[in-house]
Amino acid sequence: MKYKLYATFLVVFALSLGYVTCQYRTKNNQGSSLTERVQQLMEMAMKRSVLKFNGPKFKQYIKATPRNYSIVVMFTAMAPQRQCQICRHANDEFTIVANSFRYSQVYSNKLFFVSIDFDEGSDVFQLMRLNTAPVYMHFPPKGKPKAADTMDIQRVGFAAEAIAKWIGERTDIQIRVFRPPNYSGTVAVVMLLVLIGGFLYLRRNNLDFIYNKTIWGLGALFFSLTMTSGQMWNHIRGPPFIHKSQNGNVAYIHGSSQGQFVLETYIVMVINGAVVLGMILMTEAAARKGDVKKRRIFAVIGLGLVAIFFSLLLSIFRNKAQGYPYSLLFK
Ligand SMILES: *[C@@H]1O[C@H](CO)[C@@H](O)[C@H](O)[C@H]1NC(C)=O
C-alpha cells in the first residue's frame, strides 16, 4: 500500500516537472509575439542601457519578424586574447550614447542598444559575414539592413557624437550626447601643479634653471610638434590606431586628407622632428665659432635631414591630397 502511494506520488511529480519544463520551453521559444518581445526588451533595457546578446537572443529579438523597433548593434571583441585595443574605447563611446538616450526626453521603445561579443556570439558574426570589430549596425523595424545601416567608422570615427548623428540619420531619433563629467584631466593638472610647486620649493635657493633657454625651447618645441601632428584631432575624433582591411592588408596612413590614423600622426611627428633637428644643426653650424671642419659636417648632416624628411612629408601629403603638384626628392 505504501509503495503504491510512493509510486503515484513519483509519477505525479515527474509529470508536473515535465509540464513545467515544457511550459518554460514554449515561453522562451522564438515564437513569442511582438507585444511580448517589446515587453521583454523594455524590461532588459530598464536594467542596463546596452543589452548583451548571444546567438539565440539575436535570433529571437533582431531576426524575428514583425518588429516595430530599431536595434543598433555593436559587434565587438572585448576578450583580452582578441587583442582589439580600440574595442574598449569604442564600447565606452557606445555606452555614452546608450546612456544619453536612456536618460533623455526622446527615450522610447522604438530603439534599443545591443552589443554582441565575438566570444559569445561567433555564430552571429558568421551569419553577418563579419571578420573585424568593432562594427556598428542598425537593424531597421522593417526589412534588412542596407549598406548605410553599417556605420562607416573609417570615415567618421566612433566618437559618441558621430554615433548619435548616424543613428539620427537612420532612425529619426536625435540623441543629444551627454558625457559624464571627467575629472581625471583636472586631477592630472592639479597634481602636475603640486609637483612643480614642490620642486620649485625644494630648489628655492637655486632657481637659475628657470632662465635656462634650452628647457623652455624644448618645451615649446614639443608642444608645437604635438599640435602640428594632429594629436588634438585624435583626441576629438578618436580615429583607429591603424587600419586592417578585409584581406589582411594594413594601412598606416589614411588614404584621404579627410582622415588620419593615430600611428600616422606619430610618423608625421617624428618626420617633423627630424626636419627641425636638421634646421637646428644648420643654424648651429652657422652661429658657432670654432672648428670649421666640425661645423661643415653639422651643416651637411642638417641639410641632408631637412631635404630627405621634408621630401617624405611632401610625398605623404601628395598621397593623401590627390592632385597636389609639388614634390622634392621622392615622387
Ligand atoms: C510595438 O508593438 C507593441 C505591441 O503591439 C506595442 O506594445 C508597442 O508600443 C509598439 N511600439 C511602438 C514604438 O509603436
The ligand as a Tripos MOL2 file, in Angstrom:
@<TRIPOS>MOLECULE
LIG
   14    14     1     0     0
SMALL
NO_CHARGES

@<TRIPOS>ATOM
      1 C1          5.1560   47.8950  -30.8970 C.3       1 LIG1
      2 O1          4.1110   46.9780  -30.7510 O.3       1 LIG1
      3 C2          3.8180   46.6060  -29.4180 C.3       1 LIG1
      4 C3          2.7370   45.5580  -29.4590 C.3       1 LIG1
      5 O2          1.6720   45.9590  -30.2770 O.3       1 LIG1
      6 C4          3.4130   47.8310  -28.6030 C.3       1 LIG1
      7 O3          3.2080   47.4770  -27.2560 O.3       1 LIG1
      8 C5          4.4940   48.8700  -28.6890 C.3       1 LIG1
      9 O4          4.1170   50.0590  -28.0560 O.3       1 LIG1
     10 C6          4.8310   49.1700  -30.1450 C.3       1 LIG1
     11 N1          5.9640   50.0720  -30.2150 N.am      1 LIG1
     12 C7          5.9460   51.2330  -30.9050 C.2       1 LIG1
     13 C8          7.1830   52.0190  -30.9000 C.3       1 LIG1
     14 O5          4.9670   51.5810  -31.5210 O.2       1 LIG1
@<TRIPOS>BOND
     1     1     2 1
     2     1    10 1
     3     2     3 1
     4     3     4 1
     5     3     6 1
     6     4     5 1
     7     6     7 1
     8     6     8 1
     9     8     9 1
    10     8    10 1
    11    10    11 1
    12    11    12 1
    13    12    13 1
    14    12    14 2
@<TRIPOS>SUBSTRUCTURE
     1 LIG1         1 GROUP 0 **** ****
